[in-house]
Amino acid sequence: MVAARRGVIVRMSEATLSLAEPQLALSLFGVRDQHLRAIRDSLGVSITHRNGQIRVVGDDRAVAKATQALEELTQLVERRGSVGPDDVRRVLGVVMGVTGALAAEPAIDVPDATRQIRPRTAGQGRYVSAIRKHELVFAVGPAGTGKTYLAVAMAVECLKRREIRRIVLVRPAVEAGESLGFLPGDLQAKINPYLRPLLDALHEMMDYELIKSYMERDVIEVVPLAYMRGRTLNEAFVILDEAQNTTVSQMRMFLTRMGEGSKMVVSGDVTQVDLPPSTRSGLVDAVHRLQTLRGVSIVELDESDIVRHRLVQDIVQAYEEQPRRRQHAPHGEGRSGR
């Protein structure tokens, strides 16, 4: 079968796979066919299932890749009884040629890690590579793409290898505004809720007693952005998380803290800005201003890089699609009369 697409002749084909045991279909397809959707969306094919027969339709190369993916996943189901989203991503990476690039990126060298830490998507691979090669890296993307986790892992690796002398983890306490002084407790108690995500990542990679010792000696610092003013950070790995909630002046202040032998990673989600509507995000401004500077890398992550619970990817897509539907809806749609 031959089809024309945008003036290009595309050879269409179809393939049929038979499941030896039809009851394996539920495990293979995933909850609400999430695994089939991942293959379909990644390769641009149509996949249908009926009476133990899986039919794949699309252009020649896409059908071949989808068939290979389905066959490998079927073998996994037969051996283990089930497959998960991570298995699907890995198999798709193999058939799409992404895994080779990921395999070339060494695992992150973290002491006391509960598991080996590696980039799990092509976008994450670019991110880790950028951190290794550049002094200043901006990572922009939605929740769940590993922006914070991988940055902390790379900081711990650099500390272990004595490439830097300390780690500084920074976050703007936007929710608290200027009211930190009115919260109960000492400084650490006041800021702890706002810095918790950074600490959570750290605790997955290092022993609690080692972290405690490092923090007592200021080898690891976890501080709010407001306390960075006036400092110069030499031989440090500095991470600014939730950077979309910095103002332009705060971002400039932060970036100019960089000293000799230091690295900085600035991460955020530009769709989750908590600043007043009239205030420009320092992250948006910095990415625009600094993108051509030598030594600066800007990595954009998207929904395909989300590695949290399977629902997170669907949630992010749903929230991004809603504004688009409203924007294109006819005037007055969605309103109810009284």
N, C-alpha and C positions, 0 to 999 in steps of 0.2 A: 504494500500500500504506500502511495506517495501523496504528501500534502504540501501545500505552499504556505510559508509563514514569512510575512514581511519580505516577500520577493525571493526567499530562499527555498529551494526544494529540499524537503525533509522526508527521509524514508521512514515510514511508520511501520511498526511491527507489533506483534503480540506474542506472549508466552503464557503457558499454563503450567502450574505446579500442582501436584497432587499431594495431599497430606495423608501419610500412611495411617495416622490415627486422627480422625476428625476432632476428637476432644482436645487435641493440642492447639486448636485454633485460638481459643480464648487466651492462653498464655502467650502465643505468638503475636497476636494482634494487639494485646494490651487492653487496659481498661478503656472502654469507649473507643476502641480502635486507635489508640494514641500512637502505637508503633507503626501501624500502616500509614497514618497521617504523616508521621515523620519521614518515612521513605517516600511517600507521594510528593510531599512538599519539597523535599531536598532534591529529588530527581526529576520532578515535573511529569510524572506518569500517572495513569489511572489504574487503580487496583480494586478489583471486586472479588467477592468470595461467595461461592455457592456449592453446597453439597460436597465439601472437602476439596473443591477445586479453586485455586487462586489464579485469577486472570490478570495479567499485566499488559497494558497498552500504552504505547508512546513511541518516540523515535528510537531507532535501532540501538544506539549506545546507551540511552537511558534505561531501556527495557533490559538490556544485558546486565547493567549495574544493579538494577532493582531485583532482578532474578537472583544474582549472586548474593545480594544482601539477604533476601528471603531464605535462600538455601542455607546460608551460614547460621542465621538465627534459628531456623528449624532444627538444625543439628544441635545447637545449644539447648533448645527446649527438650529435645529427645534425651540429651545427656543429663541435664540438671532439673528439668521439670518446669522451668520458667526462665524468662529473660526480663531485664529491666531497661529503663531509658538509657542508662550508661552503656549497656551492651549495644543498644541500637545505634547510639552515637559513635561508638568505637567501630562497629561494622561499617557504618556509612562512611566514616573517615577512611577506612581501608579501601572501599570500592571507589570513593571519589578522589583518592590520591592525597587526602589531607594528612593521614597518619604519618607519612614519610617526613613531612615538615615537623610534626610534633615529636617524632622519635629523635630527630636531630637536635632538639632542645633538651639538654641534660636535665635530670631531675634536680629539684631544689634541695640543697644540702642543709637539712635542718636536724638539730640534735633532738632526741627524744620524741620524734614525730610518731604518732600512732599509726601512720601509714605513709607511704612514699608520696611526696607532693610533686605533681607534674601538671603542666597545662593540659586541660582536657578538651579544648576546642582550638580551632585555628586562630581565633581572635586572642585567646589567652596565650597561645604560643607567641604571637606577635608582641603581646604585652610583656611577657617575661624576657623575650629577646631585647626589646627596647630598653628595659631596666638595666640589663647587663651591659648595653652598649652606650647609653647616654647618661649625662649628669642630671637632666631634668626631664621627667616624663609626665605627661598629662594623660589620664585614662578617663574617658567619658563613656558612660553606658548605664543601662538600667540595673535595678537590684538583682542580685544573684549571679552576676557575671564574674565574680571573683576579684573585683578591683581591690578591695581592702585585704582580703585573705592572701592573695598572691604577693601584694606589696609587702605585707608583714613577713611572709615567708622569705622573700628576697632580702629583707633587712636582717633577719636572723642568720641567713646564710653568710652575708657579708660580715656580720659580727663574728661568727664562728671562724671564718677564714682570716680574721684580723685585717680586713680591708678597710674597716672603719672602727672607731673606738666607742661609739654609742649610737643608740637608736632613740629618735625623738618622734613620738606619735602625737599628732595634733588634730584637734577637731573644733570647729566653731560651735559654741553653745548658744545657738540662735534662739532655741525655745526659752532659755533663761534670760535672754536680753542682757540688761545691765543689772539683773537682780541677784546674781550669785551671792553677793554679800548678805542678802537677807535669808538665805537658806541655812538650815542648822548644820552644825559640824565644822570641822576644819576644811581646808582647801580641798583635800583629796575626797572627803565625803561629799562636798558640794558638787564637784565636777564628775564624780564617778559615773552617774547615770548617763552622761553625755559621751563619755569615753568608753563605755562598756563594750561596744562592738570591736574596738581595737584590742581591748584586753582579752575578749573571748578568743579572737584569732591567735593571740600570743600564747594563751594557755593550751592550745591544741598542738603547739610546736615545741614547748619547753617545759621542763619540770617546774612545779610551783615554787619549790625552795630556791631554784636557780633564778627564777624571775624575781622573787622577793629580794634575793641578794643583789641582783643587778639594779633593782629600783632603789634600794637603800644606798647604793654607791653612785647613783645617777648614771649608770651605764645604760639603763632604759628609763626614759622619761615619758610620761603620759600627761600632756598639758593642754589646756584650752588655748585657742588661738590668741586671745587677748593677752596672754602672758609671754608672748614671743617678742614683743616690741623691745628694741634696744639690744637684742642678742646677736652674736655672730657664732654660727655653728660650724666649727671645723671638724673634719674627719667624722662626720655624722651621716647617718641615713635618716632622712626626715620625711615623714609621711603626713600629708594633709588630707584627711578624709572628709566627706560631705562638703567638698569645696564649692559646690554650687551655692552654698549659703554664706559665702564671703562677699563682701562688697569689693569694689575695684580698689579702694585704698587699702583694705585689709589684705587683699591678694598681693598688692605691690609690697606692702610691709613684709609679708611672709617670704616672698621670693627673694627679697634682698637680705634675708638672714643667712643665705648660703655662704659658707666659708670654704677654705681650701680643703680639697680631698673629700668633699661631701657629695651626696646624691640626694635628690628630692623627687618624690612621687606625689602627684596631686591628682586626686580622684573625686569623681562626683557624677551625679545624674542630673542633667540640665532640665529634665522634665519634673523635678521634685524641688523646685526653688521655694524656700519659705520666707524669702525677703519680701518687704512691701512691694506692691506692683510697680511703683515708680523707681525702684532701686535696681540698677543693673548688676547682674551676677558677676562677681570677680572671675569665676571660672570661664564663663562665656567670653568675657572681655580678654582674658589672658590667652585663651586658645586662639582668638582672632589676632591679637597683637604679636604673639611670639612664635607663630607656626613656622616662620622662615628662618629663625635663629639657629645657628650652628650649635649642636649639643643638646637641642631640644627635640623631643619626639612626642607626637600626639597620636594616641591609640584610641580608636573608636570601637567599642564593643556593642553588640546588639542582642536581640532575643535568642539568636542561635548560640550565644555564648553562656546562656543561663544554665547553671548546674545545680540549682537547689531543687526542691520538690517539684515534680512534674507539673503541678498546677501553677507554679510561679510564672512560667513562660506564657501559659494561657491567660493568666491574670494581666500581665504586662500588655499583651496584645489587645485584650478587651478594653483596657483603659486608653490605649493609643487609638483604637478604632472608633471609640465613642465620640471624641471631638470631631473626627472626620465626618461621621454620619450626621452630626448636628450641623456641621458647616455646609453640607450639600443637601440638607433637608429643605423642602419647600417652605416658604415663609408661613409661620403659624403652626407647622407640624409639631405635634407633641404637646400642644396646649389643649386643655379641656375647658369647654364653656360651662357656665353656671346656669 
